[in-house]
Amino acid sequence: RVQLVESGGGSVQAGGSLRLSCHASPNLDSTTYMGWFRQAPGKEREGVAVIDDDGIRNYAESVKGRFIISKDNAKSALYLEMNSLQPGDTAMYYCATDRSNWLRDPLAYLPRFDNWGQGTQVTVSS
């Protein structure tokens, strides 16, 4: 089982930026899909961004043009660059991986990925 540890969360003002990191151990070799989902208090989990092993990316409409997902297989790491942050982005952010061969809608399925970390809190103030 892959262990995932997120970092990089924090508190920023609206318009600011944060870069989330996720380190996988022992590695990402067995994963097909990797992504980030978030959960705000009182709300359901929401897929934010996903990347597959071919490098194909998908983003939630609410973050398109502001967030960038990337990975570094050599470092067993996944990243989420978040720019122009808004108060609506406030949530706990979780890194997640899945070994499925193919998912029709990986972004929608992201909150049900078979492996995820403990999360990192992102708070955006107006």
N, C-alpha and C positions, 0 to 999 in steps of 0.2 A: 504494500500500500504506500502510495506517495504521501509524504508529509509536506504540507504547505505552510509557510510562515510569511505573513504580510507585514509590511512596514511602510512608513512614509506618510501616514495620516497626520492630521493636525487641524489647527484652527486658522482660518484665513478670512480676510474680508472679501466681499463680492468683487469680482474682477481679478482676483488673485489666481495663483497656480499652485498645484501640488503634483508630485510624482510618486505614485505608489509602486512598490516593488513586492515581488512574491518570489521567495526562494523555495525550490522543490528539492526534496531529498528522498531517495538518493539521486534521482535525475528525472528528466521528462521523457525518457525513451519510450515508455509504455503508453504515453498519452497521445490522443488524436486531436482533441479540442482543449483549449485553455481559454479562460475568460475571467471576467469580473462581474459579479452581481452586487447589488446593494439592497439594504433594507433600512427604511426610516421607521421611527416609532409609530406604531399603529397602522403601518402600511405593509403590503405584501412585498415579497422579494421581487426585484426587478433586474432582468439581465441588462447590463450596461454595454459590454463589448466582448467579443469573442474572436479568436483566431484559431485556424486549424493548422495541421501540420504542412499544408501547402502554402501557408501564409495568407490565406483568404480571410479578410476581416469583415465583421458585421458590427454595426453600432445601433444602439437605441436612437430613435429619432430625436429624443431630448438632448442627446450629447453629440450628435453629428456636427463636425466642424469645430468642436471644442476639445474632445478627448481623442487620444491616440493610443492604441494598444500595440505593444511590440513584445518580442520574446528574444531571448538569447539562449539557444540550446546548449552552447558550450558552457554557459554559466548556470544552466538549469534555472533560468529566471524569466519571469513575466513582469511586464511593466504596464502602467497606465499613466500617461501624461495627461493631466487635467488642466485646462486653461479656461479663462473667462468664467470662473466658478460663480455659481449663483446660490442663493439660500436654499433653493429647491434641490440642490445636490447634496445637502446635508444628510448623511446616512452612515451606517456601518458598511464598509466595503469588504467583500470577500473574494479571494482568489479561488478558482475552481478548475478542476481538470476532469476529463472524461475519456474513456477508452473505446467508446462506440466507433464502429467502422464508418458509419455514415449517419448523420442527423439531418432530417429535412429542414428543420428550423433550429439550429443550435442556439441562437440568441434566446428564443422562447424557452428552450429546454434548460438553459444555463442554471437556473436555481435548483434543478434536480440532478445536476452533474453528480457523479458518484464519489467525488472527493473535493473537500474544500477546507480552508484554513480557519483560524480563529477570528479573523477580521481585523480591520483597522478603521478607526473612527475619523470621519471627515466632517468638519463643522464649518459652515460658511455663514458669516454674519453680514447683515446689510449695512 
